[in-house]
């Protein structure tokens, strides 16, 4: 399939999350953010290595049709009874087209299906206004906490514990 055909198929397909497997891991590690964003994000290869040694980590490819366009990893933190999203990225070729919102919405749906009363946290650099708008638009609220220089945002479920 040519890149143009792949682009057209992806734009018509719903965005889903799929586990990272032997069949798609190379697509996941080939994803890249824009150069200006790269210093703010661990590589997907590092994240997959982390998931290998940290059983609580759940890596997912963000897919539309047959196209892997992003990566997310989340984990359950028992000590605070919260799901945390330490990695979230959309490849630079797909940014600005609504896939960031669709991928994060799919993650929220996956977590809520497994644990309807779960809270979610995600962090961002103070200068990342695009991420702040995206997360706030999906119900994340700044907590006032800062961890390693990143602002923590939290999404509380409709029916908390």
VMD Tcl script that builds the backbone (N, CA, C; Angstrom):
set m [mol new atoms 483]
animate dup $m
set s [atomselect $m all]
$s set {name element resname resid chain x y z} {
  {N N UNK 1 A 0.856 -1.169 0.000}
  {CA C UNK 1 A 0.000 0.000 0.000}
  {C C UNK 1 A 0.906 1.237 0.000}
  {N N UNK 2 A 0.619 2.171 -0.902}
  {CA C UNK 2 A 1.413 3.398 -0.958}
  {C C UNK 2 A 1.106 4.270 0.250}
  {N N UNK 3 A 1.955 5.272 0.504}
  {CA C UNK 3 A 1.736 6.180 1.635}
  {C C UNK 3 A 0.425 6.940 1.450}
  {N N UNK 4 A 0.098 7.356 0.219}
  {CA C UNK 4 A -1.171 8.058 -0.017}
  {C C UNK 4 A -2.363 7.156 0.289}
  {N N UNK 5 A -2.304 5.896 -0.140}
  {CA C UNK 5 A -3.385 4.954 0.157}
  {C C UNK 5 A -3.486 4.711 1.658}
  {N N UNK 6 A -2.347 4.597 2.319}
  {CA C UNK 6 A -2.328 4.390 3.766}
  {C C UNK 6 A -2.939 5.594 4.476}
  {N N UNK 7 A -2.596 6.802 4.039}
  {CA C UNK 7 A -3.154 8.021 4.634}
  {C C UNK 7 A -4.664 8.066 4.473}
  {N N UNK 8 A -5.160 7.745 3.284}
  {CA C UNK 8 A -6.607 7.780 3.046}
  {C C UNK 8 A -7.325 6.738 3.896}
  {N N UNK 9 A -6.765 5.530 3.986}
  {CA C UNK 9 A -7.387 4.481 4.793}
  {C C UNK 9 A -7.400 4.869 6.262}
  {N N UNK 10 A -6.315 5.448 6.735}
  {CA C UNK 10 A -6.230 5.831 8.148}
  {C C UNK 10 A -7.219 6.935 8.481}
  {N N UNK 11 A -7.429 7.885 7.570}
  {CA C UNK 11 A -8.320 9.006 7.878}
  {C C UNK 11 A -9.775 8.572 7.955}
  {N N UNK 12 A -10.119 7.436 7.368}
  {CA C UNK 12 A -11.502 6.947 7.418}
  {C C UNK 12 A -11.744 5.952 8.554}
  {N N UNK 13 A -10.698 5.416 9.115}
  {CA C UNK 13 A -10.828 4.345 10.101}
  {C C UNK 13 A -10.926 4.902 11.517}
  {N N UNK 14 A -11.674 4.200 12.384}
  {CA C UNK 14 A -11.702 4.622 13.792}
  {C C UNK 14 A -10.345 4.360 14.453}
  {N N UNK 15 A -10.051 5.151 15.456}
  {CA C UNK 15 A -8.802 5.000 16.202}
  {C C UNK 15 A -9.032 3.993 17.317}
  {N N UNK 16 A -8.139 3.028 17.418}
  {CA C UNK 16 A -8.228 2.000 18.450}
  {C C UNK 16 A -6.864 1.831 19.113}
  {N N UNK 17 A -6.880 1.173 20.257}
  {CA C UNK 17 A -5.645 0.788 20.933}
  {C C UNK 17 A -5.477 -0.709 20.771}
  {N N UNK 18 A -4.261 -1.128 20.462}
  {CA C UNK 18 A -3.967 -2.557 20.385}
  {C C UNK 18 A -2.699 -2.825 21.187}
  {N N UNK 19 A -2.610 -3.988 21.820}
  {CA C UNK 19 A -1.379 -4.310 22.540}
  {C C UNK 19 A -0.177 -4.285 21.594}
  {N N UNK 20 A 0.967 -3.920 22.117}
  {CA C UNK 20 A 2.200 -3.982 21.336}
  {C C UNK 20 A 2.634 -5.445 21.322}
  {N N UNK 21 A 2.833 -5.969 20.120}
  {CA C UNK 21 A 3.133 -7.387 19.939}
  {C C UNK 21 A 4.332 -7.568 19.010}
  {N N UNK 22 A 4.660 -8.825 18.785}
  {CA C UNK 22 A 5.726 -9.159 17.847}
  {C C UNK 22 A 5.410 -8.627 16.447}
  {N N UNK 23 A 4.147 -8.511 16.116}
  {CA C UNK 23 A 3.739 -8.063 14.782}
  {C C UNK 23 A 3.830 -6.552 14.581}
  {N N UNK 24 A 3.785 -5.768 15.664}
  {CA C UNK 24 A 3.735 -4.311 15.470}
  {C C UNK 24 A 4.806 -3.510 16.220}
  {N N UNK 25 A 5.637 -4.153 17.014}
  {CA C UNK 25 A 6.575 -3.392 17.841}
  {C C UNK 25 A 7.546 -2.555 17.016}
  {N N UNK 26 A 7.924 -3.033 15.837}
  {CA C UNK 26 A 8.858 -2.256 15.020}
  {C C UNK 26 A 8.202 -0.987 14.481}
  {N N UNK 27 A 6.907 -1.054 14.210}
  {CA C UNK 27 A 6.183 0.153 13.796}
  {C C UNK 27 A 6.149 1.156 14.952}
  {N N UNK 28 A 5.961 0.645 16.157}
  {CA C UNK 28 A 5.895 1.521 17.336}
  {C C UNK 28 A 7.229 2.235 17.561}
  {N N UNK 29 A 8.337 1.515 17.461}
  {CA C UNK 29 A 9.626 2.173 17.727}
  {C C UNK 29 A 10.059 3.085 16.582}
  {N N UNK 30 A 9.429 2.963 15.421}
  {CA C UNK 30 A 9.746 3.849 14.295}
  {C C UNK 30 A 9.015 5.189 14.386}
  {N N UNK 31 A 8.042 5.305 15.267}
  {CA C UNK 31 A 7.292 6.556 15.412}
  {C C UNK 31 A 8.198 7.656 15.946}
  {N N UNK 32 A 7.958 8.881 15.488}
  {CA C UNK 32 A 8.760 10.025 15.930}
  {C C UNK 32 A 7.865 11.237 16.146}
  {N N UNK 33 A 8.188 12.009 17.162}
  {CA C UNK 33 A 7.541 13.308 17.345}
  {C C UNK 33 A 8.383 14.348 16.602}
  {N N UNK 34 A 7.888 15.565 16.520}
  {CA C UNK 34 A 8.650 16.646 15.901}
  {C C UNK 34 A 9.941 16.867 16.685}
  {N N UNK 35 A 10.963 17.349 16.004}
  {CA C UNK 35 A 12.266 17.557 16.647}
  {C C UNK 35 A 12.155 18.392 17.920}
  {N N UNK 36 A 11.324 19.417 17.897}
  {CA C UNK 36 A 11.180 20.298 19.067}
  {C C UNK 36 A 10.564 19.574 20.260}
  {N N UNK 37 A 9.856 18.473 20.012}
  {CA C UNK 37 A 9.212 17.717 21.088}
  {C C UNK 37 A 10.083 16.580 21.608}
  {N N UNK 38 A 11.065 16.163 20.842}
  {CA C UNK 38 A 11.810 14.932 21.127}
  {C C UNK 38 A 12.517 14.946 22.477}
  {N N UNK 39 A 13.033 16.084 22.901}
  {CA C UNK 39 A 13.775 16.118 24.160}
  {C C UNK 39 A 12.865 15.945 25.368}
  {N N UNK 40 A 11.566 16.068 25.176}
  {CA C UNK 40 A 10.618 15.992 26.287}
  {C C UNK 40 A 10.012 14.604 26.479}
  {N N UNK 41 A 10.431 13.635 25.688}
  {CA C UNK 41 A 9.757 12.343 25.693}
  {C C UNK 41 A 10.771 11.213 25.594}
  {N N UNK 42 A 10.626 10.220 26.450}
  {CA C UNK 42 A 11.462 9.023 26.336}
  {C C UNK 42 A 11.114 8.317 25.030}
  {N N UNK 43 A 12.076 7.640 24.452}
  {CA C UNK 43 A 11.821 6.933 23.194}
  {C C UNK 43 A 10.839 5.789 23.426}
  {N N UNK 44 A 10.161 5.406 22.366}
  {CA C UNK 44 A 9.243 4.275 22.471}
  {C C UNK 44 A 10.006 2.980 22.740}
  {N N UNK 45 A 11.217 2.874 22.227}
  {CA C UNK 45 A 12.041 1.700 22.512}
  {C C UNK 45 A 12.324 1.606 24.012}
  {N N UNK 46 A 12.696 2.724 24.629}
  {CA C UNK 46 A 12.916 2.755 26.077}
  {C C UNK 46 A 11.634 2.353 26.808}
  {N N UNK 47 A 10.501 2.878 26.356}
  {CA C UNK 47 A 9.228 2.573 27.015}
  {C C UNK 47 A 8.895 1.091 26.918}
  {N N UNK 48 A 9.163 0.470 25.771}
  {CA C UNK 48 A 8.902 -0.966 25.637}
  {C C UNK 48 A 9.838 -1.773 26.528}
  {N N UNK 49 A 11.081 -1.332 26.666}
  {CA C UNK 49 A 12.004 -2.002 27.589}
  {C C UNK 49 A 11.496 -1.869 29.020}
  {N N UNK 50 A 11.015 -0.685 29.366}
  {CA C UNK 50 A 10.457 -0.465 30.701}
  {C C UNK 50 A 9.258 -1.387 30.943}
  {N N UNK 51 A 8.394 -1.504 29.945}
  {CA C UNK 51 A 7.216 -2.370 30.083}
  {C C UNK 51 A 7.616 -3.837 30.244}
  {N N UNK 52 A 8.722 -4.221 29.644}
  {CA C UNK 52 A 9.199 -5.594 29.748}
  {C C UNK 52 A 9.593 -5.938 31.181}
  {N N UNK 53 A 10.204 -4.984 31.883}
  {CA C UNK 53 A 10.678 -5.252 33.243}
  {C C UNK 53 A 9.712 -4.770 34.322}
  {N N UNK 54 A 8.719 -3.985 33.950}
  {CA C UNK 54 A 7.708 -3.484 34.890}
  {C C UNK 54 A 6.349 -4.055 34.491}
  {N N UNK 55 A 5.932 -5.153 35.110}
  {CA C UNK 55 A 4.699 -5.821 34.692}
  {C C UNK 55 A 3.440 -4.961 34.788}
  {N N UNK 56 A 3.459 -3.903 35.589}
  {CA C UNK 56 A 2.277 -3.044 35.702}
  {C C UNK 56 A 2.074 -2.176 34.460}
  {N N UNK 57 A 3.119 -1.998 33.654}
  {CA C UNK 57 A 3.029 -1.148 32.462}
  {C C UNK 57 A 2.274 -1.868 31.347}
  {N N UNK 58 A 1.394 -1.126 30.709}
  {CA C UNK 58 A 0.582 -1.668 29.613}
  {C C UNK 58 A 0.816 -0.827 28.358}
  {N N UNK 59 A 1.718 -1.266 27.491}
  {CA C UNK 59 A 1.984 -0.513 26.267}
  {C C UNK 59 A 0.924 -0.809 25.208}
  {N N UNK 60 A 0.509 0.249 24.499}
  {CA C UNK 60 A -0.497 0.103 23.451}
  {C C UNK 60 A -0.070 0.909 22.224}
  {N N UNK 61 A -0.293 0.330 21.060}
  {CA C UNK 61 A -0.145 1.071 19.809}
  {C C UNK 61 A -1.466 1.780 19.543}
  {N N UNK 62 A -1.385 3.007 19.079}
  {CA C UNK 62 A -2.568 3.761 18.671}
  {C C UNK 62 A -2.674 3.571 17.163}
  {N N UNK 63 A -3.790 2.993 16.720}
  {CA C UNK 63 A -3.928 2.533 15.344}
  {C C UNK 63 A -5.207 3.077 14.723}
  {N N UNK 64 A -5.109 3.444 13.448}
  {CA C UNK 64 A -6.296 3.751 12.637}
  {C C UNK 64 A -6.173 2.893 11.388}
  {N N UNK 65 A -7.146 2.018 11.174}
  {CA C UNK 65 A -7.032 1.058 10.077}
  {C C UNK 65 A -5.850 0.150 10.339}
  {N N UNK 66 A -4.921 0.114 9.402}
  {CA C UNK 66 A -3.705 -0.695 9.544}
  {C C UNK 66 A -2.496 0.163 9.929}
  {N N UNK 67 A -2.733 1.451 10.179}
  {CA C UNK 67 A -1.640 2.395 10.398}
  {C C UNK 67 A -1.387 2.629 11.881}
  {N N UNK 68 A -0.168 2.326 12.320}
  {CA C UNK 68 A 0.248 2.649 13.685}
  {C C UNK 68 A 0.673 4.114 13.669}
  {N N UNK 69 A -0.055 4.939 14.415}
  {CA C UNK 69 A 0.211 6.381 14.370}
  {C C UNK 69 A 0.632 6.964 15.706}
  {N N UNK 70 A 0.604 6.157 16.755}
  {CA C UNK 70 A 0.994 6.668 18.057}
  {C C UNK 70 A 1.253 5.544 19.040}
  {N N UNK 71 A 1.625 5.951 20.240}
  {CA C UNK 71 A 1.968 5.004 21.295}
  {C C UNK 71 A 1.535 5.582 22.632}
  {N N UNK 72 A 1.018 4.722 23.478}
  {CA C UNK 72 A 0.670 5.111 24.841}
  {C C UNK 72 A 1.040 3.955 25.763}
  {N N UNK 73 A 1.462 4.303 26.958}
  {CA C UNK 73 A 1.702 3.292 27.979}
  {C C UNK 73 A 1.069 3.800 29.263}
  {N N UNK 74 A 0.333 2.915 29.908}
  {CA C UNK 74 A -0.258 3.286 31.193}
  {C C UNK 74 A 0.024 2.200 32.208}
  {N N UNK 75 A -0.176 2.547 33.472}
  {CA C UNK 75 A 0.136 1.629 34.565}
  {C C UNK 75 A -0.809 1.901 35.726}
  {N N UNK 76 A -1.069 0.862 36.492}
  {CA C UNK 76 A -1.864 1.032 37.705}
  {C C UNK 76 A -0.915 1.223 38.876}
  {N N UNK 77 A -1.135 2.295 39.627}
  {CA C UNK 77 A -0.331 2.596 40.812}
  {C C UNK 77 A -1.169 2.275 42.048}
  {N N UNK 78 A -0.946 1.107 42.619}
  {CA C UNK 78 A -1.763 0.659 43.753}
  {C C UNK 78 A -1.632 1.594 44.952}
  {N N UNK 79 A -0.453 2.165 45.157}
  {CA C UNK 79 A -0.230 3.001 46.337}
  {C C UNK 79 A -1.142 4.222 46.369}
  {N N UNK 80 A -1.607 4.675 45.201}
  {CA C UNK 80 A -2.523 5.826 45.186}
  {C C UNK 80 A -3.827 5.500 44.459}
  {N N UNK 81 A -4.030 4.206 44.139}
  {CA C UNK 81 A -5.260 3.738 43.499}
  {C C UNK 81 A -5.602 4.567 42.263}
  {N N UNK 82 A -4.607 4.734 41.400}
  {CA C UNK 82 A -4.748 5.570 40.210}
  {C C UNK 82 A -4.039 4.914 39.032}
  {N N UNK 83 A -4.590 5.098 37.849}
  {CA C UNK 83 A -3.894 4.729 36.622}
  {C C UNK 83 A -3.107 5.951 36.164}
  {N N UNK 84 A -1.855 5.740 35.818}
  {CA C UNK 84 A -0.989 6.824 35.368}
  {C C UNK 84 A -0.585 6.575 33.917}
  {N N UNK 85 A -0.438 7.655 33.167}
  {CA C UNK 85 A -0.022 7.587 31.764}
  {C C UNK 85 A 1.374 8.211 31.665}
  {N N UNK 86 A 2.438 7.400 31.779}
  {CA C UNK 86 A 3.777 7.978 31.714}
  {C C UNK 86 A 4.249 8.282 30.289}
  {N N UNK 87 A 3.620 7.676 29.270}
  {CA C UNK 87 A 4.022 7.913 27.887}
  {C C UNK 87 A 2.782 8.091 27.022}
  {N N UNK 88 A 2.818 9.133 26.216}
  {CA C UNK 88 A 1.751 9.364 25.238}
  {C C UNK 88 A 2.333 10.152 24.086}
  {N N UNK 89 A 2.221 9.617 22.883}
  {CA C UNK 89 A 2.756 10.337 21.731}
  {C C UNK 89 A 1.998 9.961 20.463}
  {N N UNK 90 A 1.910 10.939 19.576}
  {CA C UNK 90 A 1.393 10.747 18.226}
  {C C UNK 90 A 2.537 11.108 17.281}
  {N N UNK 91 A 2.776 10.275 16.281}
  {CA C UNK 91 A 3.831 10.539 15.319}
  {C C UNK 91 A 3.620 11.909 14.673}
  {N N UNK 92 A 4.730 12.589 14.393}
  {CA C UNK 92 A 4.660 13.956 13.850}
  {C C UNK 92 A 3.837 14.031 12.567}
  {N N UNK 93 A 3.792 12.955 11.782}
  {CA C UNK 93 A 3.035 12.968 10.523}
  {C C UNK 93 A 1.531 12.988 10.742}
  {N N UNK 94 A 1.101 12.632 11.941}
  {CA C UNK 94 A -0.336 12.525 12.219}
  {C C UNK 94 A -0.823 13.581 13.204}
  {N N UNK 95 A 0.070 14.414 13.694}
  {CA C UNK 95 A -0.333 15.435 14.664}
  {C C UNK 95 A -1.193 16.509 13.993}
  {N N UNK 96 A -2.076 17.104 14.781}
  {CA C UNK 96 A -2.923 18.184 14.290}
  {C C UNK 96 A -4.127 17.722 13.496}
  {N N UNK 97 A -4.435 16.426 13.541}
  {CA C UNK 97 A -5.558 15.876 12.778}
  {C C UNK 97 A -6.623 15.230 13.669}
  {N N UNK 98 A -6.512 15.423 14.976}
  {CA C UNK 98 A -7.492 14.854 15.890}
  {C C UNK 98 A -7.142 13.481 16.426}
  {N N UNK 99 A -6.006 12.925 16.008}
  {CA C UNK 99 A -5.642 11.589 16.472}
  {C C UNK 99 A -5.181 11.582 17.922}
  {N N UNK 100 A -4.625 12.679 18.392}
  {CA C UNK 100 A -4.236 12.765 19.800}
  {C C UNK 100 A -5.446 12.637 20.705}
  {N N UNK 101 A -6.489 13.387 20.391}
  {CA C UNK 101 A -7.739 13.319 21.159}
  {C C UNK 101 A -8.373 11.932 21.034}
  {N N UNK 102 A -8.411 11.401 19.826}
  {CA C UNK 102 A -9.034 10.092 19.610}
  {C C UNK 102 A -8.275 8.986 20.340}
  {N N UNK 103 A -6.950 9.038 20.308}
  {CA C UNK 103 A -6.153 8.022 20.996}
  {C C UNK 103 A -6.312 8.083 22.500}
  {N N UNK 104 A -6.306 9.294 23.051}
  {CA C UNK 104 A -6.473 9.440 24.496}
  {C C UNK 104 A -7.894 9.068 24.915}
  {N N UNK 105 A -8.873 9.379 24.078}
  {CA C UNK 105 A -10.257 8.962 24.362}
  {C C UNK 105 A -10.370 7.442 24.376}
  {N N UNK 106 A -9.672 6.779 23.451}
  {CA C UNK 106 A -9.678 5.311 23.425}
  {C C UNK 106 A -9.038 4.747 24.688}
  {N N UNK 107 A -7.978 5.384 25.171}
  {CA C UNK 107 A -7.340 4.936 26.415}
  {C C UNK 107 A -8.278 5.116 27.598}
  {N N UNK 108 A -8.927 6.264 27.673}
  {CA C UNK 108 A -9.883 6.505 28.763}
  {C C UNK 108 A -10.964 5.430 28.740}
  {N N UNK 109 A -11.472 5.109 27.561}
  {CA C UNK 109 A -12.510 4.076 27.435}
  {C C UNK 109 A -11.987 2.709 27.871}
  {N N UNK 110 A -10.743 2.378 27.516}
  {CA C UNK 110 A -10.167 1.084 27.907}
  {C C UNK 110 A -10.044 0.980 29.424}
  {N N UNK 111 A -9.551 2.035 30.050}
  {CA C UNK 111 A -9.391 2.021 31.506}
  {C C UNK 111 A -10.756 1.975 32.187}
  {N N UNK 112 A -11.695 2.783 31.720}
  {CA C UNK 112 A -13.028 2.804 32.337}
  {C C UNK 112 A -13.760 1.478 32.166}
  {N N UNK 113 A -13.537 0.782 31.048}
  {CA C UNK 113 A -14.168 -0.528 30.850}
  {C C UNK 113 A -13.637 -1.542 31.861}
  {N N UNK 114 A -12.357 -1.453 32.178}
  {CA C UNK 114 A -11.745 -2.379 33.129}
  {C C UNK 114 A -12.015 -1.987 34.572}
  {N N UNK 115 A -12.107 -0.681 34.826}
  {CA C UNK 115 A -12.239 -0.180 36.198}
  {C C UNK 115 A -13.004 1.145 36.160}
  {N N UNK 116 A -14.343 1.098 36.161}
  {CA C UNK 116 A -15.154 2.312 35.987}
  {C C UNK 116 A -14.906 3.402 37.028}
  {N N UNK 117 A -14.388 3.055 38.181}
  {CA C UNK 117 A -14.165 4.050 39.234}
  {C C UNK 117 A -12.721 4.549 39.274}
  {N N UNK 118 A -11.957 4.244 38.232}
  {CA C UNK 118 A -10.532 4.585 38.234}
  {C C UNK 118 A -10.286 6.050 37.915}
  {N N UNK 119 A -9.340 6.624 38.635}
  {CA C UNK 119 A -8.829 7.955 38.305}
  {C C UNK 119 A -7.612 7.775 37.398}
  {N N UNK 120 A -7.362 8.763 36.553}
  {CA C UNK 120 A -6.225 8.753 35.633}
  {C C UNK 120 A -5.366 9.987 35.870}
  {N N UNK 121 A -4.055 9.825 35.798}
  {CA C UNK 121 A -3.167 10.985 35.848}
  {C C UNK 121 A -2.260 10.983 34.625}
  {N N UNK 122 A -1.843 12.180 34.268}
  {CA C UNK 122 A -0.893 12.377 33.173}
  {C C UNK 122 A -0.104 13.632 33.515}
  {N N UNK 123 A 1.100 13.739 32.998}
  {CA C UNK 123 A 1.908 14.924 33.302}
  {C C UNK 123 A 2.354 15.593 32.008}
  {N N UNK 124 A 2.732 16.861 32.141}
  {CA C UNK 124 A 3.202 17.623 30.998}
  {C C UNK 124 A 4.151 18.710 31.456}
  {N N UNK 125 A 4.977 19.143 30.543}
  {CA C UNK 125 A 5.852 20.274 30.836}
  {C C UNK 125 A 5.024 21.548 30.893}
  {N N UNK 126 A 5.399 22.491 31.745}
  {CA C UNK 126 A 4.621 23.727 31.877}
  {C C UNK 126 A 4.462 24.498 30.568}
  {N N UNK 127 A 5.385 24.327 29.637}
  {CA C UNK 127 A 5.336 25.063 28.370}
  {C C UNK 127 A 4.512 24.364 27.288}
  {N N UNK 128 A 3.986 23.178 27.570}
  {CA C UNK 128 A 3.275 22.405 26.550}
  {C C UNK 128 A 1.784 22.753 26.558}
  {N N UNK 129 A 1.461 23.898 25.977}
  {CA C UNK 129 A 0.076 24.374 25.980}
  {C C UNK 129 A -0.856 23.485 25.163}
  {N N UNK 130 A -0.352 22.884 24.079}
  {CA C UNK 130 A -1.182 21.998 23.269}
  {C C UNK 130 A -1.645 20.790 24.067}
  {N N UNK 131 A -0.727 20.164 24.793}
  {CA C UNK 131 A -1.091 19.016 25.625}
  {C C UNK 131 A -2.044 19.442 26.734}
  {N N UNK 132 A -1.793 20.593 27.328}
  {CA C UNK 132 A -2.670 21.086 28.401}
  {C C UNK 132 A -4.109 21.225 27.882}
  {N N UNK 133 A -4.276 21.817 26.694}
  {CA C UNK 133 A -5.621 21.974 26.117}
  {C C UNK 133 A -6.254 20.621 25.810}
  {N N UNK 134 A -5.467 19.714 25.240}
  {CA C UNK 134 A -5.977 18.380 24.921}
  {C C UNK 134 A -6.451 17.675 26.183}
  {N N UNK 135 A -5.607 17.620 27.192}
  {CA C UNK 135 A -5.944 16.909 28.422}
  {C C UNK 135 A -7.132 17.557 29.130}
  {N N UNK 136 A -7.143 18.880 29.204}
  {CA C UNK 136 A -8.261 19.580 29.852}
  {C C UNK 136 A -9.562 19.324 29.096}
  {N N UNK 137 A -9.492 19.269 27.781}
  {CA C UNK 137 A -10.677 19.007 26.974}
  {C C UNK 137 A -11.257 17.619 27.188}
  {N N UNK 138 A -10.451 16.721 27.732}
  {CA C UNK 138 A -10.918 15.362 28.025}
  {C C UNK 138 A -11.152 15.151 29.519}
  {N N UNK 139 A -11.237 16.241 30.265}
  {CA C UNK 139 A -11.623 16.149 31.668}
  {C C UNK 139 A -10.496 16.096 32.671}
  {N N UNK 140 A -9.255 16.261 32.236}
  {CA C UNK 140 A -8.132 16.286 33.174}
  {C C UNK 140 A -8.030 17.681 33.780}
  {N N UNK 141 A -7.753 17.731 35.072}
  {CA C UNK 141 A -7.653 18.988 35.812}
  {C C UNK 141 A -6.279 19.051 36.471}
  {N N UNK 142 A -5.655 20.217 36.419}
  {CA C UNK 142 A -4.358 20.387 37.079}
  {C C UNK 142 A -4.524 20.208 38.584}
  {N N UNK 143 A -3.633 19.410 39.175}
  {CA C UNK 143 A -3.730 19.114 40.606}
  {C C UNK 143 A -2.983 20.125 41.467}
  {N N UNK 144 A -2.088 20.881 40.865}
  {CA C UNK 144 A -1.212 21.764 41.633}
  {C C UNK 144 A 0.098 21.089 41.995}
  {N N UNK 145 A 0.187 19.777 41.762}
  {CA C UNK 145 A 1.415 19.037 42.038}
  {C C UNK 145 A 2.351 19.116 40.835}
  {N N UNK 146 A 3.647 19.098 41.133}
  {CA C UNK 146 A 4.681 19.076 40.102}
  {C C UNK 146 A 5.623 17.930 40.442}
  {N N UNK 147 A 5.944 17.100 39.449}
  {CA C UNK 147 A 6.831 15.956 39.653}
  {C C UNK 147 A 7.904 16.006 38.568}
  {N N UNK 148 A 9.160 16.075 38.984}
  {CA C UNK 148 A 10.286 16.182 38.041}
  {C C UNK 148 A 10.076 17.319 37.049}
  {N N UNK 149 A 9.543 18.427 37.527}
  {CA C UNK 149 A 9.342 19.597 36.685}
  {C C UNK 149 A 8.112 19.547 35.799}
  {N N UNK 150 A 7.312 18.483 35.920}
  {CA C UNK 150 A 6.118 18.344 35.089}
  {C C UNK 150 A 4.857 18.562 35.916}
  {N N UNK 151 A 3.894 19.230 35.315}
  {CA C UNK 151 A 2.594 19.483 35.938}
  {C C UNK 151 A 1.781 18.194 35.894}
  {N N UNK 152 A 1.155 17.846 37.002}
  {CA C UNK 152 A 0.309 16.654 37.076}
  {C C UNK 152 A -1.142 17.069 36.849}
  {N N UNK 153 A -1.802 16.333 35.947}
  {CA C UNK 153 A -3.231 16.536 35.715}
  {C C UNK 153 A -3.943 15.228 36.042}
  {N N UNK 154 A -5.158 15.345 36.556}
  {CA C UNK 154 A -5.911 14.173 37.020}
  {C C UNK 154 A -7.314 14.208 36.439}
  {N N UNK 155 A -7.785 13.044 36.037}
  {CA C UNK 155 A -9.154 12.883 35.556}
  {C C UNK 155 A -9.876 11.977 36.542}
  {N N UNK 156 A -10.893 12.524 37.166}
  {CA C UNK 156 A -11.660 11.777 38.159}
  {C C UNK 156 A -12.854 11.150 37.447}
  {N N UNK 157 A -13.152 9.894 37.713}
  {CA C UNK 157 A -14.283 9.242 37.048}
  {C C UNK 157 A -15.619 9.809 37.511}
  {N N UNK 158 A -16.642 9.559 36.714}
  {CA C UNK 158 A -17.986 10.030 37.066}
  {C C UNK 158 A -18.473 9.391 38.361}
  {N N UNK 159 A -18.055 8.148 38.614}
  {CA C UNK 159 A -18.440 7.448 39.843}
  {C C UNK 159 A -17.178 7.047 40.603}
  {N N UNK 160 A -16.572 7.981 41.344}
  {CA C UNK 160 A -15.335 7.653 42.066}
  {C C UNK 160 A -15.580 6.648 43.182}
  {N N UNK 161 A -14.502 6.030 43.623}
  {CA C UNK 161 A -14.578 5.035 44.704}
  {C C UNK 161 A -15.028 5.697 45.982}
}
mol reanalyze $m
mol bondsrecalc $m
mol representation Tube
mol addrep $m
